[in-house]
């Protein structure tokens, strides 16, 4: 593997693993989002823990975890397979952060972030799916599961390049799997709306 790809991938993982939801919530409210709601450090739980300001800051930071390293890889003229490595490093860093014993967010914001500079129409259409489902249902989890499930389908229909399609399949699948507890609560009628 190219040394620059390896180095950027490693740095990207460690930056992606920074739990901005935890940092912002503690900084602005003194609360720990892991002690509330779903117990993770993602934007939705940060919103529930610390309010709109914490939620918005976390959302922006988690999106840029993906946007920045993938944009750097593109500027460095990495090929699509190499960009995929960097994109997955950002995503896996977010959902499996080494700093929190590999228990991070559910990856939705970073999922959109890694695709936004690389396969923008895939990201935009999948976000539109998320937004429509959320506006109708008011369930972030339902919107996230459907967006994650639709992501590889959108990538296939557009179509995106092969590496972006594979990345969409991997991250979309992981986002869906990470919401399995939410799906159970949705079925039981106990899931919280936003």
N, C-alpha and C positions, 0 to 999 in steps of 0.2 A: 504494500500500500504506500502511496505517495506520502512522504513525511509531512508535507504541509496539510494534507487532508487529515492525517492522523492527529497532528497537533491541534488543528482547528476543531476536530471532533471531540477531543479530550477537553479542551477549554470550554467548548459549547456545552458539554454535559455538566461540568461543574458550575457554569453560570446558570444553565437551565434548572439546576437543582436548588438554586437559591429560593427559599420559601417566602416570596414577597408578601403573600397574604398574612403570614405569621408576623413578619417584620412590621408591616404597616399597621396591623391590628394592635400589636404591642406598643408601637411608637405613639399611635394616635389615641388609643383607648385603654391601654393597659390590659387588654383581654387576649386570651389565647384561643384562636378559632378551633383548635383541636378539641376544646372542651365544650363546644356548642354544635348544634345541628348534626351534620353528617360526620363531623370530626376531622375533615381534611382542610388543607390550606389553600384551596382554590378560590376563585373570585366569588362564586355564589355563597360559599360558607363565610368568606370574609365580609360579604355584604350583610349576611344575617348577624354576624358577630359585631361588626364595627360600624355598620351603616353605609350610606351611599358613598361617602368619600373614600373609605377603606376599600369598598367593593370596586369602585371605578379605578382607583390607583392600582389595585391588584390585577384587574382585567387588562389594563394597558401594559403593565409590566409583563404579564404572562403572554400576551400576544407578541410583544417585542422580543421575548426569549426566542421565538421562532423567526421573526422577521429579520433581525439583525444578523445572526450567523449565516442564514441562508443567503441573504443579500451579499454578505462578504464573500461567500463561496462563489456566487455568480460573478462578482466583480473580479475575483481571482481566476475566472474562466475555468472553474471546475466543470467536468462533464456531469451528466445527469446522475450517474451512479454515485459519483463522489458527493454531489449535492444531497442525495438521499441519505448518505452516511451522516452528514452534518445535521440534516433535518431530523433524523431519528435520534441523534444524540441530544438535541434540544428537547424533543418530546419525552424521551425516556428519562432525561434528567429531571423534568418537571414531575412526572408521575412516580418515579422511583428515586427520590433525592437521597444522596448519601448522607446529607446532614441530618436527616430526620428518620434514620433507620429505614430508608426506602419507602416511606409512607407519605406520599405527596398529594397533589391535586388529581383531578380526573381527566385533565388534558384537553378540554374543549377549546379554550382560548389559544393554547399553544398549537393545537391542531390547525386552527385557522391561520395562525401566525407563520408556520413553516411553509404553508402553501401560497400565502398571499403574494410574495414576490416571485415565486417559482411557477405556479399554476394559478394565476389570479382569478380566472373565471371559475375554476373548481371551488376556490375558497369563497368567492362572492355568492355563487349559487347555493352552496351548502349553508352559508350563513343565512341566506334568504329563507331556506327551508327551516333552519333553527328559529329564525325570527317569527315566521308565520305560525309555526306550531306553538311557540311561546305565547304570542299575542292571543291566540285562540284559547289555549288551555291554561295559561299562567303557570305551567309546570316547567321549570328549567330542565329538570331531569328528562322529561318526556321529549322536549325539544332537542336535548343533547343526544339522546339515544337515536332518534330519528335522523338527526344530522350526521351522526357517526355512521349509521347504517347506509345513508344515502351517499356518503362521500365517495366510495369507490365506484358507485353506479354513475355518479355525475362525471367522475374522471374518465370512465369508460365511454360514456356517450359523447363527450365533447369532441374528440378524445384528447387526453393529456399524453405526454410521453410515457414510455413504459415504466421508468423509474418513479415518476410521480404517481402513476396508477398503483404501483406496488406499495408505495409509501401511503397512499390514501387507503388502501386495503388494510395495511398494518395498523395505522393510527385510528382509522375508523372502527376497526374491530376491537382495539384495546379500549377506546372510549366507551363503546357499547358494553364490553365486559366489566369495565370499572363501575358501571352504573347498575350492576345486577341487584344490589340491595334496594336501590331506588325503584327498580322495576317491580320487585316484590311488594314494596310499599304502595306503588301505584295500583297494583292488582288488588291489594287489601284495602285500598281507599284511605291509607294513612299518610300518604306523601304530602309534604307541605307545599303550598303555592307561594309564589312571590308576588 
